[in-house]
């Protein structure tokens, strides 16, 4: 009788997880659409929006950038599933993820210098080539080839988040002589459509992998034409630009001085390292937690991105003139939500008592918190860190961030997958409590700092890191 109930519970869980995933996706998408439509109706159009030359320039940039982003997001839902499909153990998969993180931080440290030396246009074309090679490595079941693919993915990610933005800013200011005040509008719109592309990419990945029955390697192959088209458009439509290089040692030395001389910067770096290292671990864990219960991975991923988009929409509403909440308040709220979600996960992933629906809800709350966290952190970094030292300081921020994530993936997983997963969530809860203490410390330091307050409605541009 006990065995009968156990089997029955497993059979029921699959449809329940499936229905919950699709229902959550529809509800979140409808909520996002409603908030964005109301915002668009209330938002007056500025002079930049009606300038034909500026709109053509934006379109040239968006065509390439959005193709690159779409190709990147298309691969995210099925990465873990692909390695699992090739029958690798969870410890082996963790090492593949660690290799990707390590290459991202190593190439990220030198990406700006590489882009300035090679040229921004050539760097964007190089991104298309290296990421296409990374996707092709997914056809192989050889572990070494997959490790090389992860290293290429780290280089591609570093180029994606340095070359494209650098090319646009230089062309905007130097070649076209548009007002610098129009730059945030471009990246705010890009940030919104980045989320939309992520939602669509999850559905597309589910379509090619499951609905068409092509398997978990299909999304990676589908990304290659997008990357090829992005590289071809950049090669044909974009002009080349370079910039004077600042010595890497000077950049790092200046960033370290800024980090150690300003307590606000040090606390911000601590919060970022703790918060985002937990997010990297979450990126690794969500598939093995939900996939055994029949979760549609592409739809789950789209739901995550819709929750993050909902969070960013709530950020804009909360910092508007009507509610006038401050980014510091929303940063605190984001950390609190993640602490609560991780405590939920320590119970919902208990061996023998797993509750995938509760785990899914906790994951959605984490993504909602990310939607609040990234624009809040972006605002505070720009106000606290001098523009000339931002590259160096961010390099120092990334080092402990990726080290924590790598240590979490390598050390916290034991031989028992289910126990190891719960232990990881328990440790992540402790890390986020430390992040909350750092937030309290920062709040104490800046509570009278008028510079860190939003004086008027704002639409801060930001870039999501999943």
N, C-alpha and C positions, 0 to 999 in steps of 0.2 A: 504493500500500500504506500509506504514512504517513497519507494522508487517511482511509483505511478505519479504521485503528486510532484516529484522533482522533475520528471520528464514533461508533465503537463505544464508546469511553470515555465520551462525552457521554451516549449512550443508557443505559449501565449506571448512570451516576451518579444519574439521576433516581430509579429504584427503590431504589437503595442509600440515598439520602437519605431517601426516604419511609419505608422499613423502619426505618432508624436513629431517625428522629424518633418514630415510634409506639412502638418498643421502649424508647427512653429514657423516654418519657412514662409507660409502664406500670411500668417498674422504679422510677423516682423516686417515682411515686405510691404504690406498694406500700411503699417504704422509709419515706416520710413517715407513711403510715397505721400501719405497725407501730410506729414510734417514738412517735406520739401516743397510740395505744391503751395502750402500756406505761406512758406517763407518766400517763394518766388513771387507770389502775388503782392506781398508786402514790401518787396525790395525794389527801390527805385533804380532805374538804369543810369549809369554814369556815362561820362564822355568817352571813356575807353571802350565801352560796350558798343558804341556806334561809329567808331573810327574804322573805316574799311581796310586801311593798310595794317592796322594793328590786328584786326580779325583774321586777315590773310596770313599774317606772320604766326599768330596763335595756331591757326589750322595746320600750317606746315609743321609746327612743333608737335601738336597733339597727334597728328597722323602717325608719326614715328613712335612717340613716347607711349601712346596708348596701346599700340601693337606690342611693344616690348613688355609693358605691364601685363597685358592679357596673356602673353606667352608664359610669363612668370607665374601668374596665378593659376593657370591651367594645370600646372604640374603639382600644385600643393596637395590636393585631396588624396592622391593615390601614391605618394612617395613611400610611406611606410608599408602600405598594402603591397606594393611592387616587390619590395625586399622580402616581405613575408611570403609572397607568391613564389619567390625563388628559394624558399625553404631555409632562409637564414635564421639563426637563433636571435632572440631579442638582444643579447649582449653584442652580437655582431652588428646588428642594426644600429645599436647605440654608438658603436665605434664609427660607423658610416656618418651618422649625424654629427659626431664630435669632429670628424675630419672636415665636414662642411663648415661647422662653426669656426674651427681653427683657421681654415683658409680664408674665411670671410674677414676675420679680424686681422690676419697677416696682410692680406691684399688691401684691406680697408685702410691700414696705416700708410700705405704708399700710393693709394689710388689717386689722390689729388695731384701728387707730383708726377705720376705716370701720365695722367690725363693732360696736364699742362705741357709736358715734354713731347708727347706723341701727337697731341692735337685732339680737340674735343670731338670733332666729326669722326676722325679715324678711331677714336676710342669707342664711340657708339657703334661703329661698324664692327670693331673687334668684339664688342659685347655680343652682337648677333652671331658671330662665328663661334666664339667660345661656348655660348649657351646652346647653340645647335649641336656642337660636339658633345656637350654634357648630356643632352637629350639622347643622342645616338648611343652613348655608353649604356643607357638603360636597356638596350636590346641584349646586352651580354649578361650571363649569369656568373661570370668570373669575378671573384671578390676584389681582386686588384684593379680590374677595369672600372668597377663601380667606385672604388676609392679615388681613382683618377677623375672620374666624373664628378664626384663631390668637390674635389679641389678646383676643377674647372667651374663648378657652380659657385664656389666662393669668390673666384675672380670675377665672374659675370655679375654677381650681386653687388660687389664693390663698384664695378663700372656703372651699373644701372643707377646707383644712388649717388654718383659723383659726376659722371660725364654729361648726362642729359641736362641736368640743372645748370651746370657750369656753362654748357654751350648756349642755353637759352638766355641766361643773364648777360653774357657777353654780347650776344647778338642784339638783345633788347636795348642795351644801353649804348654800346659802342657803334654798332653798324647802323641800327635804325633810329637811334636817338629818341626813343620813346621815354616818357617820364618814368623815373624809377618807382614812383608811387603805384604804377600799374602792375608791377611784378607780383605783389601778393595776390592780386585778383587772378592772375594766371594760375598760380600754384594752389590757390583755394579751390578753383574750379577743377584743376587736375586731381586734387585730393578727393573731391566728391566723386568724380568719375572713376577714380582708381577703385573706390569701394564698389561702385556699380559694376565695373569690370570683374571684380573679384566674385561678386554674387553670380554674374552670368557665367563666369569661368567654372564655378562649382557645378552648375547645372549642365554645362557643356561636357565637363569631365565625366559626370554621371551618365550622360547620353552615350558618349563614345565607348566608355568602359563597360557599362552594364546593359543599357537599353539596346545597344547594337551588338553586345556580346563580344567586344573586341579585347577585353581583358585590361588589367591595370597598366600595361605599357602604352595603351592607345593615347591617353592624354599627352604623354611626352612626345609621341610622334606627331600629334596634332599641333603641338607648339612650334615645330620646326618651320612650317610654311609662314607662320606669323613672324618668326624671327627673321627669316629670309626676306620677307617683304619689308620689315622695318629697316634692315640694313640697306636694302636696295633704295628705298625712299630717302634715307639719310644721305646715301652716296650721290643720288641724283639731284636732290632738292636743297640740301644744306651747303652752306659755305664753311670753310675751315676757319678755326680761330685758336689762338694760343694765348698763354698768359705768362708773365714773369714768374719763375719758380722761386719759392721761398725754401731755403734749406730745411730738410726734414728735421735735423737736429735742433735748429732754431725754433721750428714750429712746436716740437715737443717740449723744449725747454721753456718757451713762453707759456705754453699751456699748463705746465707743471707749476710755474711760479704763480699763475692766476689761480690755480686750484688750491694751492697751499696758503695764499695770502688772503683769500676771501672765504669766510666760513659758509656763506650762502652757496657758493659754487661747490664747496666740498660736500655739503649736505645734499644738494641737487644730484651730484654725482653718485652719492651713496644710494639715494632713492632710485635713481635710474638703474644702477647695477643690480640692486636687489629685486626690483620689480620686473625688469626685463629679462633677467636670468630665469625667473620663475615662468615667464611667458614662453621662453624658448623650451623649457622642460614640458610645459603644457602642449606645445606644438608636437613634441615627440609622443606624448602619452595619449592624446585623445583617440587616436585610431585603435590601439590595442584595448582601450577601455570599452569602446562602443561597437567596434566591428564584430566581435563574437556574438553580439545580440541582434544581428541582421540589420544594422544601421546602413542606410544608403549614404555612402561617404561623401559623394558630390553634393547631395542635398544638405547633409550635415554641415559641410564646409560653407555652402552658400548661406545657411542659417547663421553661422558664426559671423560671416561678413555683414549680413543684414543687421545683426545685433550690434556690431561695431559701428556701422553707419548710423543706427538709431542713437547710439551713445554720442557720436559726434554732432548729430542734429540737436540732441538735448543740451550739449555743451553750448551751441550757438544760442539756443533759447535761454538758457540759464544766465549767460553773460550779456544778454540783450538789455536794453534800457528798461524793459518792463520788470525784470526780476533782478538784474544787476548783481548776480553772484560773481565772486572773484575766482580766477583760475586756481588760486591756492585752496579755496574751499572744495572745488571740484576734484583737485588732485587728492585731497584727503578722503573724499567720498569714494573715488576710484580704488584707493588702497584698501579702504574698509570693505568694499564689495568683494574684492579678491580674497581678503582674509576670510570672510564669511563663506565664500564659494569653496575655498580649499578645505575648510572644516567640514563642509557638506561632503566633499569628495573623500575624505578620510573614512567616513561612515558608509557612503554609497558604494565604495570599492572594497568593502570588507570581504575576505575570502568566504565563499559559500553563501553570502547574503548580498550579492551585488544587486544594485538597483540602477540599471542603465538610464532610465528616464530621469531619475534624480541627478545622475552624473551629467546628462545632457543639459539639464536646466542649469546646473552649476557652471558648465562650460560656457553656456550662453551669457550668464552673468559676468564671467571673466571677460568675454569679448565686449560686452556692454561697457564694462569698466575701462577696457582699452580705448574705446571711443571717447571716453571722458579724459583718460590719462594723457594720450599723445598730444592733443591740442593744448592742454594745460601745461604740460612739460615744455612744449615748444615755445609757448608764450613766456614762461618763466626763464628759460635758457636765454632767449633773445634779450630779455631785460637785465639779466644778472651777468652774463658773460660778454665781455667786450668783443665786438665784431672781428677785430684783428686776431683774437686769440681763440675763436670758436673752434677752428679746425684742430688745434693742438689739444684743447680741453676735451673735445669729443673723442679724440684718440685715446686719452687717458681714461675716459668714462668707459670705453668699449672693452678695455683690457680686463678689469675685474668682472664685468658683465659676462663676457664669454668664458672666463675661467670658472666662474660659479656654475654656469650652465653645463660646461664640459665635465666638471667634477660631479655634478648631480647625475648626469647620464652615466658616467663610468663607475662611480662609487656606490651610489644609493640603490642601484639595481642588484639584487642578490639572485641566487639561482632559482628561487621560487618566484615566478613572474607576478602572481597575484599579490603575494605578501610584499614583494618589492615595490609594486605600483602603489599600494597603500602607504608604505613607508616613505616613498618619494613625496606623496601628497602631504604627509605629516611634517616632513622636513621643510617642504615649500611653505606650509602654514607658519612655521617658526621663522622662516626667512621674511615672510610678508609682515609678521608682527614687528620684526626689526625695522622693516621699511616704514611701518606706521610710526614707530618711535622716531625715526629720522624725519618724517613729515611733521610730527609734533615739534621737534627741535627747530626745523626750518620755519614753522609757523610762529614760534616764539621769537625768532630772530627778525622776521620781516613783517610782523603784525602792524608796525607803525610806518612801514616803507610805502609811501604813496606811489613810487615808481612802479611797483608790482601790482597795481590795481588797474582794472579796465575802466577808463573814464567814459567810454561811450560804446555803443554796439559794435561788435567786432566779428569778423569771420576769419579767424586765424588759419593760415594754411598749415597742413601737417602731412606727414607720410606714415602709414601703418606698417610694423616690423614682424608678420606671421607667414 
